[in-house]
């Protein structure tokens, strides 16, 4: 029975990912974000229990990727699609000179957000056959991308910072984010993982600095901190890589 425990947890990830997809289609971003967060936590614990129970196997590996494809691939693509659509409808309802321009922007442009889903799928498939990513990541993990995207529609709901609200409501910004995140997921950029072989400050200084900085940002900036934490994670990893090359 114990060999099925991690797989049941993985299926829980898939369940909450599916709930998040339904919520995202209906524009219920709070439920979508909460469901994705639960799914990502379950994604962490399925591997934890698989190692603890010593029941890791090929079935679990495949289930994990399939569940992640929904929670951290399909859902952020849908959310980006709906954000682009909502922004386009609002913008062109006020300023479109011709029905053709409005039709193109509201009918075709939002599909640009689904590039995230395609990029996530490619990354997950590549991750399964890449033996270099056992102790660290190469490219941005799909859960990090998903959290970044799911936080965007929450900013206008839970923040009064007009600068960040304007960014989220700007389709040029969203298209840029879509392209950058899609690239980062599949780029040959080593990123540190959060697996602790020991708790030595000297050997894990970068991880501790990141965790402390992330906590401070979350306490001060709240929902705005989520995408900023992902950006910090990438920047610290790149900085660490450059410092190692110069040594």
Residue pairs with C-beta under 8 A, 6 or more apart in sequence:
2 53
2 55
3 53
3 55
3 57
5 49
5 53
5 55
6 46
6 47
6 49
6 50
6 53
6 55
6 56
6 60
7 46
7 59
7 60
7 63
9 42
9 45
9 46
9 49
10 42
10 43
10 46
10 60
10 63
10 64
10 67
11 63
11 67
12 39
12 42
13 39
13 40
13 42
13 43
13 46
13 64
13 67
13 68
13 71
14 39
14 63
14 66
14 67
14 70
14 71
15 39
16 35
16 36
16 38
16 39
16 42
16 71
17 35
17 36
17 39
17 67
17 70
17 71
17 72
17 74
17 75
18 70
19 31
19 35
20 31
20 32
20 33
20 35
20 36
20 39
20 71
20 75
20 150
21 32
21 70
21 74
21 75
21 78
23 29
23 31
23 32
23 35
24 32
24 75
24 78
24 79
24 82
25 78
25 82
27 82
27 86
29 79
29 150
29 153
29 154
29 157
30 154
30 157
32 75
32 79
32 150
33 150
33 151
33 153
33 154
36 71
36 72
36 75
36 146
36 147
36 150
37 147
37 150
39 67
39 71
39 72
40 71
40 72
40 143
40 146
40 147
43 64
43 67
43 68
43 71
43 72
43 143
46 60
46 64
47 64
50 56
50 57
50 60
61 128
62 128
65 124
65 125
65 127
65 128
68 124
68 142
68 143
69 120
69 121
69 124
71 143
71 146
72 120
72 142
72 143
72 145
72 146
73 116
73 117
73 120
73 121
73 124
73 142
73 146
74 117
75 146
75 150
76 116
76 117
76 120
76 145
76 146
76 148
76 149
76 150
77 113
77 114
77 115
77 116
77 117
77 118
77 120
78 113
78 117
79 113
79 149
79 150
79 152
79 153
80 112
80 113
80 114
80 116
80 149
80 174
80 177
80 178
81 110
81 111
81 113
81 114
82 110
82 113
82 153
83 113
83 152
83 153
83 168
83 174
84 109
84 110
84 112
84 113
84 171
84 174
84 175
85 106
85 109
85 110
87 169
87 170
87 171
87 174
88 105
88 106
88 109
88 110
88 171
89 106
90 169
91 105
91 171
92 101
92 102
92 105
92 106
93 102
96 102
96 105
109 171
112 175
112 178
113 174
113 178
115 178
115 179
115 182
116 145
116 149
116 178
116 181
116 182
118 182
119 181
119 182
119 183
119 185
119 186
120 142
120 145
120 146
120 185
122 185
122 186
123 139
123 142
123 185
123 186
124 142
126 186
127 133
130 138
132 138
135 193
135 195
136 190
136 191
136 192
136 193
137 190
137 191
137 192
137 193
138 188
138 189
138 190
138 191
139 184
139 185
139 186
139 187
139 188
139 189
139 191
140 181
140 184
140 185
140 187
140 189
140 191
140 230
140 234
141 185
141 191
142 185
144 230
144 233
145 181
145 184
145 185
145 230
147 226
147 230
148 177
148 181
148 226
148 227
148 230
149 177
149 181
151 223
151 224
151 226
151 227
152 168
152 174
152 177
152 227
153 168
154 223
155 161
155 164
155 165
155 168
155 223
155 224
156 165
156 168
156 169
158 222
158 223
159 165
159 222
159 223
159 224
161 224
164 224
167 173
168 174
184 234
189 234
189 237
189 238
189 241
190 237
190 241
191 233
191 234
191 237
192 206
192 207
192 236
192 237
192 240
194 207
196 204
196 207
197 203
198 204
201 208
206 236
206 240
209 236
210 232
210 233
210 236
213 232
214 225
214 229
214 232
217 225
217 228
217 229
217 232
218 225
218 226
218 229
221 228
